[in-house]
Amino acid sequence: MSRIQGKAPIENEDATVVGIDVSKATLDVFIHPAGTKFSVCNDQRGLAGLTRRLAQVSPSIVVMEATGRYHRAAWLALHGAGIKVAVINPYRSRRFADVIGRLAKTDTIGMLALGEATGAEFNLIPFGGGNPTAMAAITGEVDASALPLANPITFGEEARVLGIFADENPVPDQTNDAPTVNEVAGTDLPPLTSSRAWAVQADAIAENPELIEILKQTMRQTLEDPEYIEAVRASGVPAEFIDPGNQEEAMQEAAETRELAIQYRDLLTGE
């Protein structure tokens, strides 16, 4: 996650601003303040016509949605023609904080904490999952991405891991021995893992210890199954990531992440 490419302030209220609604097949365009509306096909011919038409109106900025791979060709075409382009979060029905690209996820919280600790400034752009986020960095749409470690590993030589939000690097041989963020920045941020867990109500745990133990044993047996391990490796994910963890560590990480989320509540919610 990093800066919006071509981001620029708009000081003149009469400046020409273009909004593009992106889909797989078409690009729906609106030009303000002229009120002009038109659509083009989201293909090479359509993009060529869009670029020529927008060049004639010299927009101060073009705003389009981040929609996985469907917006990238338009962004590349317009950016290559010297037209300023801002890519924004497509979920316009959500709160203002979502639109400006700050979501309450561990990667966002980690970048906010890193920025505060080091004085760095980040403009965060959310994409629709790990692969689109990684592709945004690979294509140069953003400077860097914060995402689960498995994603850049599966991209091989196309992606490079710069730092890890963890106490140690679990797979140094597959990440060019990337350091931890705390090592590089001199920070003391908690581990920000991307894990899946069962959330069980506390009273249910206290009242059904035998059932909870069965749940834990079943998970451990599944993760130790050679067929499961081989399936994980076949997907391109290192087997070192197979870790059942434990309840105490999970609760500690959750508490530390929650503390950071409360600290950055205004930025994460737009309130």
TORVEXMAR-591245 format. One line per 2 residues: their letters; for each residue x, y, z of C-alpha. Coordinates in pm, 1 decimal. Each point is the difference from the previous one (the first is absolute). Example, Ala and Ser with C-alpha at 12.3 -4.5 7.8 and 13.67 -1.06 7.14 Angstrom:
2
AS> 1230.0:-450.0:780.0 | 137.0:344.0:-66.0;
END
This chain:
271
MS> 0.0:0.0:0.0 | 136.6:339.6:-80.6;
RI> -64.0:326.7:-170.6 | -275.3:55.6:-254.8;
QG> 171.8:37.3:-334.9 | -42.9:347.0:-147.0;
KA> -171.0:136.5:311.6 | -36.5:376.4:-16.5;
PI> -196.7:266.1:188.0 | -281.9:174.9:-182.1;
EN> 0.1:367.4:95.0 | -234.8:132.8:-269.0;
ED> -365.8:-92.4:45.5 | -49.4:42.8:-374.7;
AT> 278.9:-241.1:-82.6 | -87.9:-289.0:-228.4;
VV> -27.3:-323.7:195.0 | -77.4:-336.3:-157.4;
GI> -154.9:-297.3:177.5 | 11.7:-348.1:-150.6;
DV> -218.7:-288.2:114.2 | 188.4:-318.2:-88.4;
SK> -136.0:-338.4:-99.0 | 142.2:-295.5:-192.5;
AT> -159.6:99.9:-332.0 | -45.6:377.2:16.4;
LD> 121.6:325.0:149.2 | -276.3:248.7:84.3;
VF> 138.5:353.1:-4.7 | -130.3:324.4:151.1;
IH> 167.4:336.9:-55.5 | -56.7:274.8:258.3;
PA> -103.4:283.8:-16.4 | -101.9:-43.9:-365.2;
GT> -236.4:-282.4:95.2 | 108.6:-210.8:-296.6;
KF> -68.1:-372.6:23.0 | 117.4:-276.4:-230.1;
SV> 116.4:-360.8:3.9 | 280.8:-184.7:-176.3;
CN> 91.8:-364.5:-23.3 | 262.4:-110.3:248.7;
DQ> 235.1:-121.0:-272.4 | 293.3:135.9:-198.4;
RG> -212.6:186.5:-254.0 | -227.6:147.4:265.1;
LA> 293.6:112.8:211.3 | 162.4:170.6:-296.9;
GL> -319.0:196.8:-64.2 | -37.7:83.7:369.7;
TR> 355.7:129.3:18.4 | -46.0:223.5:-305.6;
RL> -329.0:138.3:126.0 | 127.4:78.0:348.9;
AQ> 317.0:157.3:-137.2 | -222.4:253.6:-175.8;
VS> -161.4:116.7:326.6 | 325.2:2.2:202.5;
PS> -147.9:-124.8:327.2 | 162.8:97.7:328.1;
IV> -42.8:-356.7:111.7 | -175.1:-322.9:-95.3;
VM> -145.7:-212.0:278.0 | -75.1:-368.7:-50.5;
EA> -82.0:-300.5:210.8 | 246.0:-268.4:103.1;
TG> -173.1:-310.3:-134.6 | 264.8:-268.0:-6.7;
RY> 145.5:-38.5:-347.7 | -281.0:175.1:-188.1;
HR> 114.4:357.3:67.7 | 372.0:-54.7:-59.0;
AA> 8.1:33.7:-379.3 | -190.3:330.6:21.9;
WL> 231.1:125.8:271.6 | 308.8:-91.8:-202.9;
AL> -136.0:160.6:-318.6 | -96.5:329.6:164.2;
HG> 306.8:17.7:220.4 | 217.9:-70.4:-303.3;
AG> -165.1:291.0:-182.7 | 96.1:236.5:281.5;
IK> -349.5:24.5:146.5 | -13.0:9.7:379.4;
VA> -190.4:-299.0:137.2 | -112.9:-87.3:351.8;
VI> -111.8:-353.9:78.8 | -252.8:-23.0:282.5;
NP> -182.1:-267.2:196.0 | -299.5:-127.4:-200.3;
YR> -225.7:-63.8:296.7 | -166.2:338.9:-15.2;
SR> -296.3:-106.9:210.1 | 225.1:-44.7:301.4;
RF> 112.0:266.7:238.6 | 222.6:292.3:-93.4;
AD> 305.1:-164.6:151.9 | -35.9:-288.9:-242.9;
VI> -16.1:234.9:-296.6 | 326.9:167.7:91.1;
GR> 154.0:-341.2:41.4 | 38.3:-62.7:372.0;
LA> -150.5:-329.9:118.4 | 21.0:-162.6:341.4;
KT> 219.5:-294.2:-99.9 | 331.5:-109.4:146.6;
DT> 201.1:119.7:-301.0 | -158.2:345.9:15.8;
IG> 48.1:19.4:375.8 | 361.4:-107.7:-41.6;
ML> 74.9:268.0:-258.1 | -162.7:269.1:216.3;
AL> 204.1:-110.7:300.6 | 318.4:-11.6:-208.5;
GE> -67.9:347.4:-134.9 | -51.7:144.7:346.8;
AT> 310.4:-168.5:138.6 | 230.5:109.8:-283.3;
GA> -158.1:323.4:-123.3 | -69.1:-152.3:-343.2;
EF> -321.2:97.6:-179.6 | -206.2:-259.0:-187.3;
NL> -311.2:32.5:-214.6 | -169.6:-336.5:31.0;
IP> -198.3:-154.3:-285.8 | -202.2:-315.0:70.2;
FG> -29.3:-260.0:-274.7 | -230.1:-299.6:-21.9;
GG> 218.0:-263.9:162.7 | 361.2:-111.4:15.6;
NP> 62.2:-72.7:-367.8 | -139.0:333.3:-131.3;
TA> 201.7:177.9:268.1 | 318.0:-179.4:-105.4;
MA> -69.5:65.8:-368.9 | -36.7:372.2:70.6;
AI> 361.4:4.5:117.3 | 124.4:-225.0:-281.1;
TG> -156.7:221.3:-268.8 | 130.1:319.0:161.4;
EV> -345.3:126.9:86.1 | 118.8:50.6:357.7;
DA> 346.7:18.3:149.8 | -45.3:-289.9:240.6;
SA> -266.3:-226.9:145.3 | -71.6:-129.8:349.8;
LP> -154.0:-344.7:-17.2 | 27.4:-357.0:130.3;
LA> 350.4:-138.0:-49.3 | -120.9:-294.2:-207.3;
NP> -110.0:225.9:-285.9 | 338.4:144.1:-107.0;
IT> 157.5:-342.5:42.3 | -238.3:-152.3:-254.5;
FG> 99.4:271.9:-250.3 | 364.9:-109.1:11.4;
EE> 249.7:238.0:-158.2 | -271.7:251.7:-89.8;
AR> -32.4:114.5:362.1 | 251.1:81.3:271.7;
VL> -73.8:-5.6:372.9 | 138.6:312.5:168.5;
GI> -100.3:-59.5:360.3 | -221.7:-216.4:217.9;
FA> -238.4:101.0:280.5 | 107.1:-289.0:225.0;
DE> 254.3:-87.2:267.8 | 199.8:-206.4:-250.7;
NP> -1.3:-99.5:-366.9 | -147.1:-353.8:-21.7;
VP> 127.4:-60.4:-354.7 | 328.6:192.1:-51.1;
DQ> 107.9:-225.2:-286.9 | -311.8:90.0:-199.9;
TN> 3.0:375.2:72.3 | 363.5:91.5:-66.7;
DA> 51.0:-2.1:377.2 | -228.5:301.1:40.4;
PT> 31.4:167.7:341.8 | -282.3:77.5:237.1;
VN> -144.9:350.5:-4.1 | 106.4:47.9:361.3;
EV> 362.3:-84.8:-90.5 | 12.7:251.6:-283.5;
AG> -202.9:284.7:151.9 | 104.8:-41.3:361.8;
TD> -364.5:-31.4:100.5 | -174.6:-225.9:248.9;
LP> -315.9:-89.2:-191.0 | -186.1:-318.7:93.8;
PL> -20.6:-289.4:-247.9 | -275.8:68.2:-253.6;
TS> -82.7:-343.9:-129.4 | -256.5:-96.1:-259.5;
SR> -167.3:-295.8:166.6 | -330.9:-178.3:1.4;
AW> -151.7:-104.2:332.1 | -314.7:-126.0:163.5;
AV> -164.0:256.7:223.7 | -182.2:-178.0:281.2;
QA> -198.1:179.2:268.6 | 185.4:-0.8:332.2;
DA> -285.4:-158.4:195.3 | -25.0:-279.3:-258.3;
IA> 372.2:-74.0:44.4 | -39.7:-16.8:377.4;
EN> -309.9:-219.1:-19.6 | 124.5:-241.7:-268.7;
PE> 372.4:-64.3:52.3 | -21.3:-351.2:-145.7;
LI> -154.8:123.7:-324.9 | 256.1:280.3:-25.8;
EI> 281.1:-251.2:38.6 | -149.9:-215.6:-275.9;
LK> -7.6:307.8:-223.2 | 367.2:71.6:71.7;
QT> 105.4:-361.1:-53.8 | -188.3:-19.2:-328.2;
MR> 174.7:312.7:-125.9 | 343.0:-130.7:100.2;
QT> -65.4:-336.5:-165.6 | -111.9:168.6:-320.4;
LE> 305.1:226.8:-14.9 | 231.1:-297.0:60.5;
DP> -159.4:-209.6:-274.8 | 265.2:-64.6:-272.0;
EY> -261.2:40.8:-274.4 | -97.1:341.6:134.2;
IE> 363.6:106.8:24.7 | 63.5:-109.6:-358.3;
AV> -310.0:187.7:-119.1 | 128.9:316.0:165.9;
RA> 339.3:-37.7:-166.1 | -166.5:-64.7:-336.3;
SG> -179.6:333.5:29.3 | 335.6:178.6:23.7;
VP> -28.3:76.7:371.3 | 291.3:-110.5:223.0;
AE> -83.1:-282.2:240.8 | 160.8:211.6:274.6;
FI> -317.9:205.8:3.7 | -197.7:-299.0:131.3;
DP> -20.0:93.8:365.8 | -295.6:-76.3:226.9;
GN> 113.9:262.3:249.6 | -163.4:-0.4:339.9;
QE> -275.7:176.9:183.3 | 226.9:207.7:223.7;
EA> 211.1:136.7:-287.6 | -308.3:70.8:-209.5;
MQ> -166.0:194.4:280.8 | 320.0:197.3:65.4;
EA> 35.0:96.2:-367.2 | -366.8:94.1:-14.7;
AE> 35.4:223.1:304.8 | 308.2:175.9:-139.9;
TR> -163.8:52.8:-339.1 | -317.2:129.7:166.5;
EL> 208.4:248.2:199.7 | 152.2:136.2:-321.0;
AI> -341.4:10.2:-168.8 | -135.5:210.0:287.3;
QY> 302.2:228.1:-26.9 | -69.1:63.7:-369.8;
RD> -377.6:-12.4:25.5 | -54.8:343.9:-153.1;
LL> 208.9:-84.7:-305.7 | -157.3:-342.7:-41.0;
TG> -361.7:114.0:30.6 | 7.6:357.8:-132.3;
E> -163.4:125.3:319.8;
END
